[in-house]
Amino acid sequence: MISPGDVSGKAAEAAAFLKKELALEAAPGIAVVLGSGWNSLIEGTWTLHLVEFDSIPGLAPPSVEGHRGNVRVVEAGGGRLLVQQGRLHYYEGLSPLEVVFPVWAYAALGVELLVMLSAAGGLNPGFIPGDLMIVSDHLFLRGANPLAGLPEEEGRTRFVPGQGIYPTFLQDALYGCLPQGTRVERGVYAFVTGPSFETPAEAGLLRIAGADAVGMSTAPEALTARYLGMQVAAMVCISNSILPSGMPVSHEAVLEVVRRTAGNLPGLIDGLGAMAEPVM
């Protein structure tokens, strides 16, 4: 268990391990998190070095299908990227700090920009499975905030402003990485802890609250990254339509939709390699 009082020290230890094992003279400016189904995005890229989650001090291995659980350095067309394959979730029985600990490690390493890719259920009736949504804002209404209990540290505040978590210039940069003609919108992401999918009543409530899509990640990491001084961009693949159809969904079906969509985004990983430039 990671406690608020020792998370900074453990992050420094993890960062030192990553620097050594990934042979980093300097950290890549950007870390990309590949959530459910997004692994195919880096097929064909050159991996320079790789470490598994369970070898990194402080990190728990993921227990969910579709989340491989490794950190690698890849050579993309726009530059080198730190790529996290798979992520951790509240519903795996982990504490909020354990879930977001990779972000702490990347910040200690010197990463400046966190880009997160994940799956989400569609609440906006205009979305269809396979669409992409660039996150412009989020709703964090359930689950413990990962900043709760952190000690006051110079240069940091637990009272992270809610405005500008996903800055417009990075939304624009992410949009510019996509192939021309890609179905993509911008919208509000609702975070829920999972693992159960939303009931029709819950989905309707989230839509009334202003959410366009709902998922079980992203928002805790985004808050943590902003607390640690990192910039944030996020995009989701709409894996299923919750509203208006309300059709039953499975984790396997979610993975299949995202895999297929990610496989049809040539050049995205190369574009992401150049996104660190505005914040360096």
VENJOHU-V282941 format. One record per residue. N is the residue number from 1. SS is DSSP state (H for helix, E for strand, L for the rest). PHI is phi in whole degrees, -180 to 180 (999 if undefined). PSI is psi in radians with two decimals (999 if undefined). Layout:
# VENJOHU-V282941
N_SS_PHI_PSI, N_SS_PHI_PSI
This chain:
# VENJOHU-V282941
1_L_999_2.30, 2_L_-96_2.25, 3_L_-102_2.73, 4_L_-56_-0.54, 5_L_-76_-0.38, 6_L_-116_0.10, 7_H_-65_-0.64, 8_H_-64_-0.75, 9_H_-66_-0.72, 10_H_-67_-0.61, 11_H_-66_-0.69, 12_H_-64_-0.67, 13_H_-65_-0.77, 14_H_-65_-0.69, 15_H_-64_-0.71, 16_H_-63_-0.69, 17_H_-64_-0.81, 18_H_-63_-0.72, 19_H_-60_-0.72, 20_H_-74_-0.89, 21_H_-72_-0.49, 22_L_-96_0.11, 23_L_53_0.90, 24_L_-98_2.04, 25_L_-74_-0.65, 26_L_-143_2.61, 27_L_-71_2.48, 28_L_-57_2.59, 29_L_-71_-0.28, 30_E_-133_2.44, 31_E_-117_2.31, 32_E_-113_2.20, 33_E_-101_2.11, 34_E_-100_1.86, 35_L_-85_-2.73, 36_L_-52_2.08, 37_L_83_-0.12, 38_H_-87_0.03, 39_H_-58_-0.57, 40_H_-66_-0.23, 41_H_-62_-0.51, 42_H_-103_0.17, 43_L_-63_2.28, 44_L_94_-0.18, 45_L_-87_2.78, 46_E_-92_2.05, 47_E_-89_2.13, 48_E_-84_-0.77, 49_E_-150_2.70, 50_E_-149_2.45, 51_E_-134_2.54, 52_E_-84_2.63, 53_H_-52_-0.80, 54_H_-73_-0.06, 55_H_-98_-0.19, 56_L_-88_2.17, 57_L_-55_2.23, 58_L_93_-0.24, 59_L_-98_2.39, 60_L_-94_2.56, 61_L_-72_2.51, 62_L_-70_2.66, 63_L_-119_0.26, 64_L_-113_2.38, 65_L_-58_2.41, 66_L_92_-0.05, 67_L_-119_1.71, 68_L_-69_-0.65, 69_L_83_1.02, 70_E_-146_2.85, 71_E_-124_2.28, 72_E_-139_2.79, 73_E_-106_2.15, 74_E_-118_2.65, 75_E_-98_1.83, 76_E_-101_2.91, 77_L_-61_-0.54, 78_L_-90_-0.08, 79_E_140_3.13, 80_E_-78_2.49, 81_E_-125_2.52, 82_E_-91_2.08, 83_E_-119_2.20, 84_E_-103_2.01, 85_E_-93_1.92, 86_L_93_2.81, 87_L_-147_3.03, 88_L_-106_2.68, 89_L_-134_2.70, 90_H_-56_-0.72, 91_H_-71_-0.10, 92_H_-82_0.10, 93_L_86_0.27, 94_L_-94_2.72, 95_L_-75_2.79, 96_H_-55_-0.69, 97_H_-68_-0.62, 98_H_-67_-0.64, 99_H_-64_-0.74, 100_H_-96_0.10, 101_H_-59_-0.62, 102_H_-55_-0.63, 103_H_-65_-0.72, 104_H_-59_-0.75, 105_H_-65_-0.73, 106_H_-67_-0.67, 107_H_-63_-0.75, 108_H_-65_-0.48, 109_H_-75_-0.45, 110_L_113_0.15, 111_L_-66_2.43, 112_L_-106_-0.41, 113_E_-134_2.26, 114_E_-111_2.11, 115_E_-113_2.17, 116_E_-117_2.30, 117_E_-120_2.29, 118_E_-150_3.11, 119_E_-102_2.68, 120_E_-154_2.63, 121_E_-83_2.45, 122_E_-83_2.18, 123_L_-104_-0.49, 124_L_-73_2.12, 125_L_-61_-0.27, 126_L_-81_-0.16, 127_L_-89_2.55, 128_L_-126_2.71, 129_L_-55_2.35, 130_L_101_-0.28, 131_L_-68_2.74, 132_E_-110_2.58, 133_E_-134_2.07, 134_E_-80_2.23, 135_E_-76_2.14, 136_E_-104_-0.32, 137_E_-168_2.97, 138_E_-142_2.81, 139_E_-113_2.16, 140_E_-120_1.55, 141_L_-111_-0.21, 142_L_-134_2.53, 143_L_96_2.72, 144_L_-73_2.39, 145_L_-70_2.29, 146_L_-69_-0.14, 147_L_-94_-0.15, 148_L_-63_2.30, 149_L_86_-0.08, 150_L_-68_2.44, 151_L_-71_2.67, 152_L_-67_2.27, 153_L_-129_2.55, 154_L_-59_2.29, 155_L_85_-0.01, 156_L_-132_2.60, 157_L_-136_2.39, 158_L_-68_-0.34, 159_L_-87_1.16, 160_L_-66_2.23, 161_L_-60_2.44, 162_L_-79_-0.33, 163_L_-83_2.49, 164_L_74_0.36, 165_L_-63_-0.65, 166_L_-116_1.48, 167_L_-62_2.56, 168_H_-60_-0.66, 169_H_-66_-0.50, 170_H_-81_-0.55, 171_H_-59_-0.78, 172_H_-63_-0.72, 173_H_-65_-0.70, 174_H_-66_-0.73, 175_H_-59_-0.69, 176_H_-69_-0.27, 177_L_-81_-0.24, 178_L_-86_2.58, 179_L_-60_2.52, 180_L_-59_2.39, 181_L_91_-0.04, 182_L_-66_2.37, 183_L_-74_1.90, 184_E_-146_2.43, 185_E_-131_3.06, 186_E_-115_2.54, 187_E_-170_-3.10, 188_E_-97_2.29, 189_E_-103_2.25, 190_E_-100_2.24, 191_E_-94_2.29, 192_L_-130_2.73, 193_L_-78_-0.46, 194_L_71_-2.99, 195_L_-85_-0.18, 196_L_-71_2.56, 197_L_-78_2.86, 198_L_-71_2.46, 199_L_-74_2.82, 200_H_-55_-0.66, 201_H_-66_-0.74, 202_H_-65_-0.74, 203_H_-62_-0.75, 204_H_-63_-0.69, 205_H_-64_-0.75, 206_H_-64_-0.65, 207_H_-66_-0.74, 208_H_-60_-0.62, 209_L_-73_-0.20, 210_L_111_0.13, 211_L_-83_2.47, 212_L_-100_-0.38, 213_E_-154_2.77, 214_E_-137_2.44, 215_E_-155_-3.11, 216_L_-115_0.51, 217_L_-156_-2.76, 218_L_73_-1.04, 219_H_-63_-0.79, 220_H_-61_-0.71, 221_H_-67_-0.66, 222_H_-63_-0.79, 223_H_-61_-0.73, 224_H_-65_-0.76, 225_H_-61_-0.75, 226_H_-66_-0.67, 227_H_-60_-0.65, 228_L_-87_0.05, 229_L_90_0.22, 230_L_-93_2.67, 231_E_-85_2.78, 232_E_-136_2.40, 233_E_-138_2.56, 234_E_-148_2.56, 235_E_-145_2.47, 236_E_-120_2.67, 237_E_-100_2.21, 238_E_-74_1.87, 239_E_-89_-0.36, 240_E_-162_2.71, 241_E_-99_1.98, 242_L_-84_-0.76, 243_L_-119_2.41, 244_L_-91_-0.12, 245_L_-73_-0.74, 246_L_67_0.46, 247_L_-68_2.53, 248_L_-59_2.63, 249_L_-136_2.69, 250_L_-128_2.80, 251_H_-63_-0.66, 252_H_-63_-0.71, 253_H_-67_-0.67, 254_H_-59_-0.85, 255_H_-60_-0.72, 256_H_-65_-0.75, 257_H_-64_-0.78, 258_H_-68_-0.72, 259_H_-57_-0.80, 260_H_-65_-0.73, 261_H_-67_-0.81, 262_H_-60_-0.59, 263_L_-70_-0.21, 264_L_-108_0.48, 265_L_-122_1.10, 266_L_-62_2.39, 267_L_89_-0.18, 268_H_-63_-0.80, 269_H_-66_-0.59, 270_H_-68_-0.70, 271_H_-64_-0.67, 272_H_-62_-0.55, 273_H_-64_-0.36, 274_L_-98_-0.07, 275_H_-72_-0.31, 276_H_-72_-0.30, 277_H_-56_-0.73, 278_H_-66_-0.36, 279_H_-110_0.06, 280_L_-83_999
